[in-house]
Amino acid sequence: MQHIKHIIFCLIIFSNTCFGKEFDELFVVYDPIDNPSKIEKSINNSFNTMIYRLSGTNSPSNIWKIINAGNSRKDFIKSYSIKNIENISYLEVNFNKNLLISKFNDLSIPIIGKSRPVILFLINIDSGLSDPYFLTFSENKFSLDLLIQNYLKQSASSRGVFLELPELDLLDQNEFDNYGKLINKYKYISDKHDFDDLININISKTGIETWSVSGDIEFEISSKKLDGLFMDQFTELTNVRVNELLQMELINTKKVNLVNVSIQNIFTYEDYKKSKEVIEGMVTTKEININKFNKNTISYQLSIFGDINSLTNEFINNNFFQVKNSSIENLSIDLSYIK
């Protein structure tokens, strides 16, 4: 009977339809800065972003909980420096993971791990000036395109999620050109991507000065008011979907478990050092202790926040490990290290 339960649990873990990805730099925030005298403002902005990411909500209530508890924003910063990325100056702020999680724990604020949801946006635009097209990050053909692209990039960074537009290659375009009337383009594109949620929107010009929006957002409006109304509704829709997905990933920091983790394919000291570093960087990891080292396999006992499901999800979506087995009954996970 126990064997059957174990098999059922493994099937649940490995047939999970969640396609979340690991948000690598969860504890690093890049805030645009146009003047070194505004570092203090950028530090405050970065702190707010960090709290939004880790808590899974963009409500300022958690920020004020932390500040009102007598904490300075700078208390949680390990280092910061100005970095130039694509000719734009940013303040790169590195936050102290352990101190943040400890404070969240003290204030009973749930956290979200590095495994983050993916939302795919299929936005079909027909401006009447050219053939209809799906919006990508590669190009923009009129003002609304750029507004959508910039919002998705900013919001993805702020919330610590993946807000994606499709990238279409020449083969895709040839298929559309040759078989456009026979292909369900939405299904064709969505089948090529892994995602947790899909947002479909059609934007088309229906008259000299009128536009129609349909799909997950619906309205008709004059050209002059299109950008403002669309971005208001688009922002609201995206926030609702992101909040719903992140709420499903909340980790209760008041709940602590011990999990035995075995890692195969550890051949060198560098393998050991890197694999241990990755595990220590996971949000769910509280403490890590070596149990034994046997040939090319190392065994740890991890003290974790939340339950084994949260830890398993972080391993599944990490590029350095392959999950071979996970047992909720034995509180154990078997991994293979991927170089």
C-alpha positions as CSV (number, residue, x, y, z in Angstrom):
1,M,0.0,0.0,0.0
2,Q,2.8,2.4,0.9
3,H,4.5,1.5,-2.4
4,I,1.3,2.4,-4.3
5,K,1.1,5.8,-2.5
6,H,4.7,6.5,-3.4
7,I,4.1,5.8,-7.0
8,I,0.9,8.0,-7.0
9,F,2.9,10.9,-5.5
10,C,5.6,10.6,-8.1
11,L,3.1,10.7,-10.9
12,I,1.6,13.9,-9.4
13,I,5.0,15.5,-9.2
14,F,6.2,14.5,-12.7
15,S,3.0,15.0,-14.6
16,N,2.5,18.5,-13.1
17,T,1.2,20.8,-15.8
18,C,2.9,23.8,-14.2
19,F,5.6,25.1,-16.6
20,G,7.1,27.6,-14.2
21,K,10.8,28.6,-14.7
22,E,13.5,29.6,-12.3
23,F,13.9,33.3,-11.8
24,D,17.7,33.3,-11.5
25,E,18.4,36.8,-10.0
26,L,15.5,36.8,-7.6
27,F,17.5,38.8,-5.0
28,V,19.1,41.2,-7.5
29,V,17.2,44.3,-8.6
30,Y,18.1,46.7,-11.4
31,D,16.6,50.1,-11.1
32,P,17.1,52.8,-13.8
33,I,19.1,55.8,-12.5
34,D,19.8,58.9,-14.5
35,N,21.7,60.8,-11.8
36,P,24.1,59.5,-9.1
37,S,22.5,62.0,-6.7
38,K,19.3,59.9,-6.9
39,I,20.8,56.7,-5.5
40,E,18.7,57.0,-2.3
41,K,15.5,57.0,-4.4
42,S,16.7,54.0,-6.5
43,I,17.5,52.1,-3.3
44,N,13.9,52.7,-2.1
45,N,12.5,51.6,-5.4
46,S,14.7,48.5,-5.5
47,F,13.6,47.6,-1.9
48,N,9.9,47.9,-2.9
49,T,10.5,45.7,-6.0
50,M,12.3,43.1,-3.8
51,I,9.3,42.9,-1.4
52,Y,6.8,42.6,-4.3
53,R,8.8,39.8,-5.8
54,L,9.3,37.8,-2.6
55,S,5.8,38.2,-1.3
56,G,4.0,37.6,-4.6
57,T,1.8,40.7,-4.2
58,N,2.2,44.3,-5.4
59,S,0.3,45.7,-2.5
60,P,2.5,48.1,-0.4
61,S,1.1,46.7,2.9
62,N,4.1,44.3,3.3
63,I,6.5,47.1,2.7
64,W,5.0,49.1,5.5
65,K,4.9,46.1,7.8
66,I,8.7,45.8,7.5
67,I,9.4,49.5,7.8
68,N,7.0,50.0,10.7
69,A,8.8,47.1,12.5
70,G,11.8,49.4,12.8
71,N,13.8,48.2,9.8
72,S,15.7,50.4,7.4
73,R,15.7,49.5,3.7
74,K,19.5,49.5,3.7
75,D,19.6,46.8,6.4
76,F,18.6,44.2,3.8
77,I,21.2,45.2,1.2
78,K,24.4,43.3,0.7
79,S,25.9,45.6,-1.9
80,Y,25.0,48.0,-4.7
81,S,26.7,49.6,-7.7
82,I,25.9,51.5,-10.9
83,K,25.9,49.3,-14.0
84,N,25.5,50.3,-17.7
85,I,23.3,48.0,-19.7
86,E,22.6,48.8,-23.3
87,N,23.6,52.4,-22.7
88,I,21.2,52.8,-19.8
89,S,22.5,53.3,-16.2
90,Y,21.0,51.1,-13.6
91,L,21.6,50.7,-9.9
92,E,22.3,47.0,-9.3
93,V,21.2,46.2,-5.8
94,N,22.0,42.8,-4.2
95,F,19.7,41.8,-1.3
96,N,20.5,39.5,1.7
97,K,18.3,36.5,1.1
98,N,18.6,35.0,4.6
99,L,17.8,38.3,6.4
100,L,14.8,39.0,4.2
101,I,13.3,35.6,4.7
102,S,14.0,35.8,8.5
103,K,12.1,39.1,8.6
104,F,9.2,37.7,6.5
105,N,9.1,34.9,9.0
106,D,9.1,37.2,12.0
107,L,6.2,39.2,10.5
108,S,4.3,36.1,9.2
109,I,4.5,37.2,5.6
110,P,4.4,34.2,3.2
111,I,7.1,34.0,0.5
112,I,7.3,32.8,-3.1
113,G,10.2,30.6,-4.2
114,K,12.4,31.0,-7.3
115,S,10.0,28.8,-9.4
116,R,7.9,31.4,-11.2
117,P,4.9,31.2,-13.5
118,V,5.0,31.8,-17.2
119,I,2.2,33.8,-19.0
120,L,2.2,33.8,-22.8
121,F,0.5,36.8,-24.6
122,L,-0.8,36.2,-28.1
123,I,-1.7,39.7,-29.2
124,N,-2.9,39.8,-32.8
125,I,-2.8,43.3,-34.3
126,D,-4.5,44.5,-37.6
127,S,-3.9,48.2,-38.1
128,G,-5.1,48.2,-41.7
129,L,-1.8,49.5,-42.8
130,S,-0.1,46.1,-43.3
131,D,-0.9,42.4,-42.9
132,P,-2.1,41.3,-39.4
133,Y,0.7,40.2,-37.1
134,F,1.4,38.8,-33.7
135,L,3.2,41.2,-31.4
136,T,6.8,40.0,-30.4
137,F,9.6,41.7,-28.6
138,S,11.6,41.9,-31.8
139,E,9.7,44.8,-33.5
140,N,7.0,47.3,-33.0
141,K,5.0,48.9,-35.8
142,F,2.9,51.5,-34.0
143,S,2.7,53.3,-30.7
144,L,0.7,50.7,-28.7
145,D,3.2,48.0,-29.6
146,L,6.0,49.8,-27.7
147,L,3.7,50.5,-24.7
148,I,2.8,46.8,-24.4
149,Q,6.4,45.6,-24.8
150,N,7.8,48.1,-22.2
151,Y,5.0,47.3,-19.7
152,L,5.6,43.5,-20.0
153,K,9.4,43.9,-19.5
154,Q,9.0,46.2,-16.5
155,S,6.2,44.2,-14.8
156,A,8.1,40.9,-15.4
157,S,11.1,42.3,-13.6
158,S,9.1,43.9,-10.8
159,R,7.0,40.9,-10.0
160,G,9.6,38.2,-10.7
161,V,7.6,36.4,-13.3
162,F,7.8,35.5,-17.0
163,L,5.5,37.6,-19.2
164,E,6.3,36.4,-22.7
165,L,5.5,37.3,-26.3
166,P,6.0,34.7,-29.0
167,E,9.1,34.7,-31.2
168,L,8.3,33.7,-34.7
169,D,10.9,32.4,-37.1
170,L,11.0,32.2,-40.9
171,L,9.4,28.7,-40.9
172,D,6.5,30.0,-38.9
173,Q,6.0,33.0,-41.2
174,N,6.2,30.7,-44.3
175,E,3.5,28.5,-42.8
176,F,1.3,31.5,-42.2
177,D,1.9,32.8,-45.7
178,N,1.2,29.5,-47.4
179,Y,-1.5,28.0,-45.3
180,G,-2.8,31.0,-43.4
181,K,-6.5,30.3,-44.0
182,L,-6.1,26.6,-43.0
183,I,-4.1,27.1,-39.8
184,N,-5.5,28.1,-36.4
185,K,-2.6,30.5,-35.7
186,Y,-3.4,30.8,-32.0
187,K,-3.2,27.1,-31.6
188,Y,-0.1,26.8,-33.8
189,I,1.8,29.3,-31.7
190,S,0.6,28.2,-28.3
191,D,1.5,24.6,-29.1
192,K,5.1,25.6,-29.5
193,H,5.4,27.2,-26.1
194,D,5.2,26.0,-22.4
195,F,3.2,28.3,-20.2
196,D,1.0,28.4,-17.1
197,D,-1.5,30.9,-18.5
198,L,-2.4,32.2,-21.9
199,I,-3.9,35.6,-22.7
200,N,-5.4,36.1,-26.2
201,I,-6.2,39.6,-27.5
202,N,-7.2,40.8,-30.9
203,I,-6.7,44.5,-31.8
204,S,-8.1,45.7,-35.1
205,K,-8.9,48.9,-36.8
206,T,-12.6,48.8,-37.9
207,G,-13.0,52.3,-39.3
208,I,-11.1,55.5,-40.1
209,E,-11.0,56.5,-36.4
210,T,-12.3,53.4,-34.6
211,W,-10.7,50.3,-33.1
212,S,-12.1,47.0,-31.8
213,V,-10.5,44.9,-29.1
214,S,-11.7,41.4,-28.4
215,G,-10.6,38.2,-26.6
216,D,-9.6,38.5,-23.0
217,I,-10.2,42.3,-23.3
218,E,-13.3,43.6,-25.1
219,F,-14.2,47.2,-26.1
220,E,-14.6,49.5,-29.1
221,I,-13.1,53.0,-29.0
222,S,-11.8,55.9,-31.1
223,S,-8.2,56.0,-32.2
224,K,-7.3,58.9,-29.9
225,K,-8.3,57.0,-26.8
226,L,-7.1,53.6,-27.7
227,D,-3.7,53.6,-26.1
228,G,-4.8,54.9,-22.7
229,L,-7.9,52.6,-22.3
230,F,-6.1,49.6,-23.6
231,M,-3.1,49.9,-21.3
232,D,-5.4,50.5,-18.3
233,Q,-7.4,47.3,-18.9
234,F,-4.3,45.3,-20.0
235,T,-2.4,46.3,-16.8
236,E,-5.4,45.3,-14.7
237,L,-5.9,42.0,-16.5
238,T,-2.2,41.1,-16.2
239,N,-2.0,41.9,-12.5
240,V,-5.1,39.8,-11.8
241,R,-3.6,36.8,-13.7
242,V,-0.1,37.2,-12.1
243,N,-1.7,37.5,-8.6
244,E,-3.7,34.3,-9.1
245,L,-0.7,32.3,-10.2
246,L,1.6,33.5,-7.5
247,Q,-1.0,32.9,-4.7
248,M,-0.8,29.2,-5.7
249,E,3.0,29.2,-5.0
250,L,2.9,30.7,-1.5
251,I,5.3,29.2,1.0
252,N,4.5,29.3,4.7
253,T,7.8,30.3,6.5
254,K,6.3,29.3,9.8
255,K,6.3,25.7,8.6
256,V,9.8,24.0,8.7
257,N,10.6,20.4,7.5
258,L,13.8,18.3,7.3
259,V,14.3,16.7,3.8
260,N,17.0,14.3,2.8
261,V,18.5,15.2,-0.6
262,S,20.8,12.9,-2.6
263,I,22.8,14.2,-5.6
264,Q,24.5,12.0,-8.1
265,N,27.2,13.0,-10.7
266,I,29.3,15.0,-8.2
267,F,32.8,14.2,-9.7
268,T,34.9,17.2,-8.6
269,Y,35.2,19.7,-5.9
270,E,33.8,22.3,-8.3
271,D,30.7,20.1,-8.8
272,Y,30.2,20.0,-5.1
273,K,30.8,23.7,-4.6
274,K,28.5,24.8,-7.4
275,S,25.7,22.3,-6.5
276,K,25.8,23.4,-2.8
277,E,25.8,27.1,-3.8
278,V,22.7,26.6,-5.9
279,I,20.9,24.8,-3.1
280,E,21.8,27.4,-0.5
281,G,20.5,30.1,-2.9
282,M,17.0,28.5,-3.0
283,V,14.3,30.4,-1.2
284,T,13.0,27.2,0.5
285,T,16.4,26.3,2.0
286,K,16.9,27.4,5.6
287,E,20.0,25.3,6.6
288,I,22.1,22.7,4.8
289,N,24.2,19.9,6.3
290,I,26.2,17.1,4.7
291,N,25.1,13.6,5.7
292,K,27.6,11.6,3.7
293,F,29.7,11.4,0.5
294,N,29.9,8.1,-1.3
295,K,31.8,7.8,-4.6
296,N,30.0,10.3,-6.9
297,T,27.0,10.9,-4.7
298,I,26.6,13.4,-1.9
299,S,23.8,13.4,0.6
300,Y,22.4,16.4,2.4
301,Q,19.9,17.0,5.1
302,L,18.1,20.3,4.4
303,S,16.0,22.3,6.8
304,I,13.4,23.9,4.6
305,F,10.6,26.4,4.8
306,G,7.2,25.0,3.7
307,D,6.8,21.5,2.5
308,I,8.7,19.1,0.2
309,N,6.5,20.1,-2.8
310,S,7.9,23.6,-2.7
311,L,11.5,22.3,-2.6
312,T,10.8,19.8,-5.4
313,N,9.3,22.5,-7.6
314,E,12.5,24.6,-7.1
315,F,14.6,21.6,-8.2
316,I,12.4,20.8,-11.2
317,N,12.7,24.3,-12.5
318,N,16.4,24.6,-11.8
319,N,18.9,24.2,-14.7
320,F,21.5,22.4,-12.6
321,F,19.4,19.4,-11.4
322,Q,17.2,16.7,-12.7
323,V,14.7,15.2,-10.3
324,K,15.0,11.4,-10.4
325,N,12.6,10.7,-7.5
326,S,10.7,12.5,-4.8
327,S,8.9,10.9,-1.8
328,I,6.5,12.8,0.5
329,E,6.4,9.9,2.9
330,N,10.2,9.6,3.4
331,L,10.8,13.3,2.9
332,S,13.5,12.6,0.4
333,I,14.5,13.8,-3.0
334,D,17.0,12.1,-5.4
335,L,18.7,14.3,-7.9
336,S,21.2,14.2,-10.7
337,Y,23.6,17.1,-11.1
338,I,23.7,18.5,-14.7
339,K,26.9,20.2,-15.8
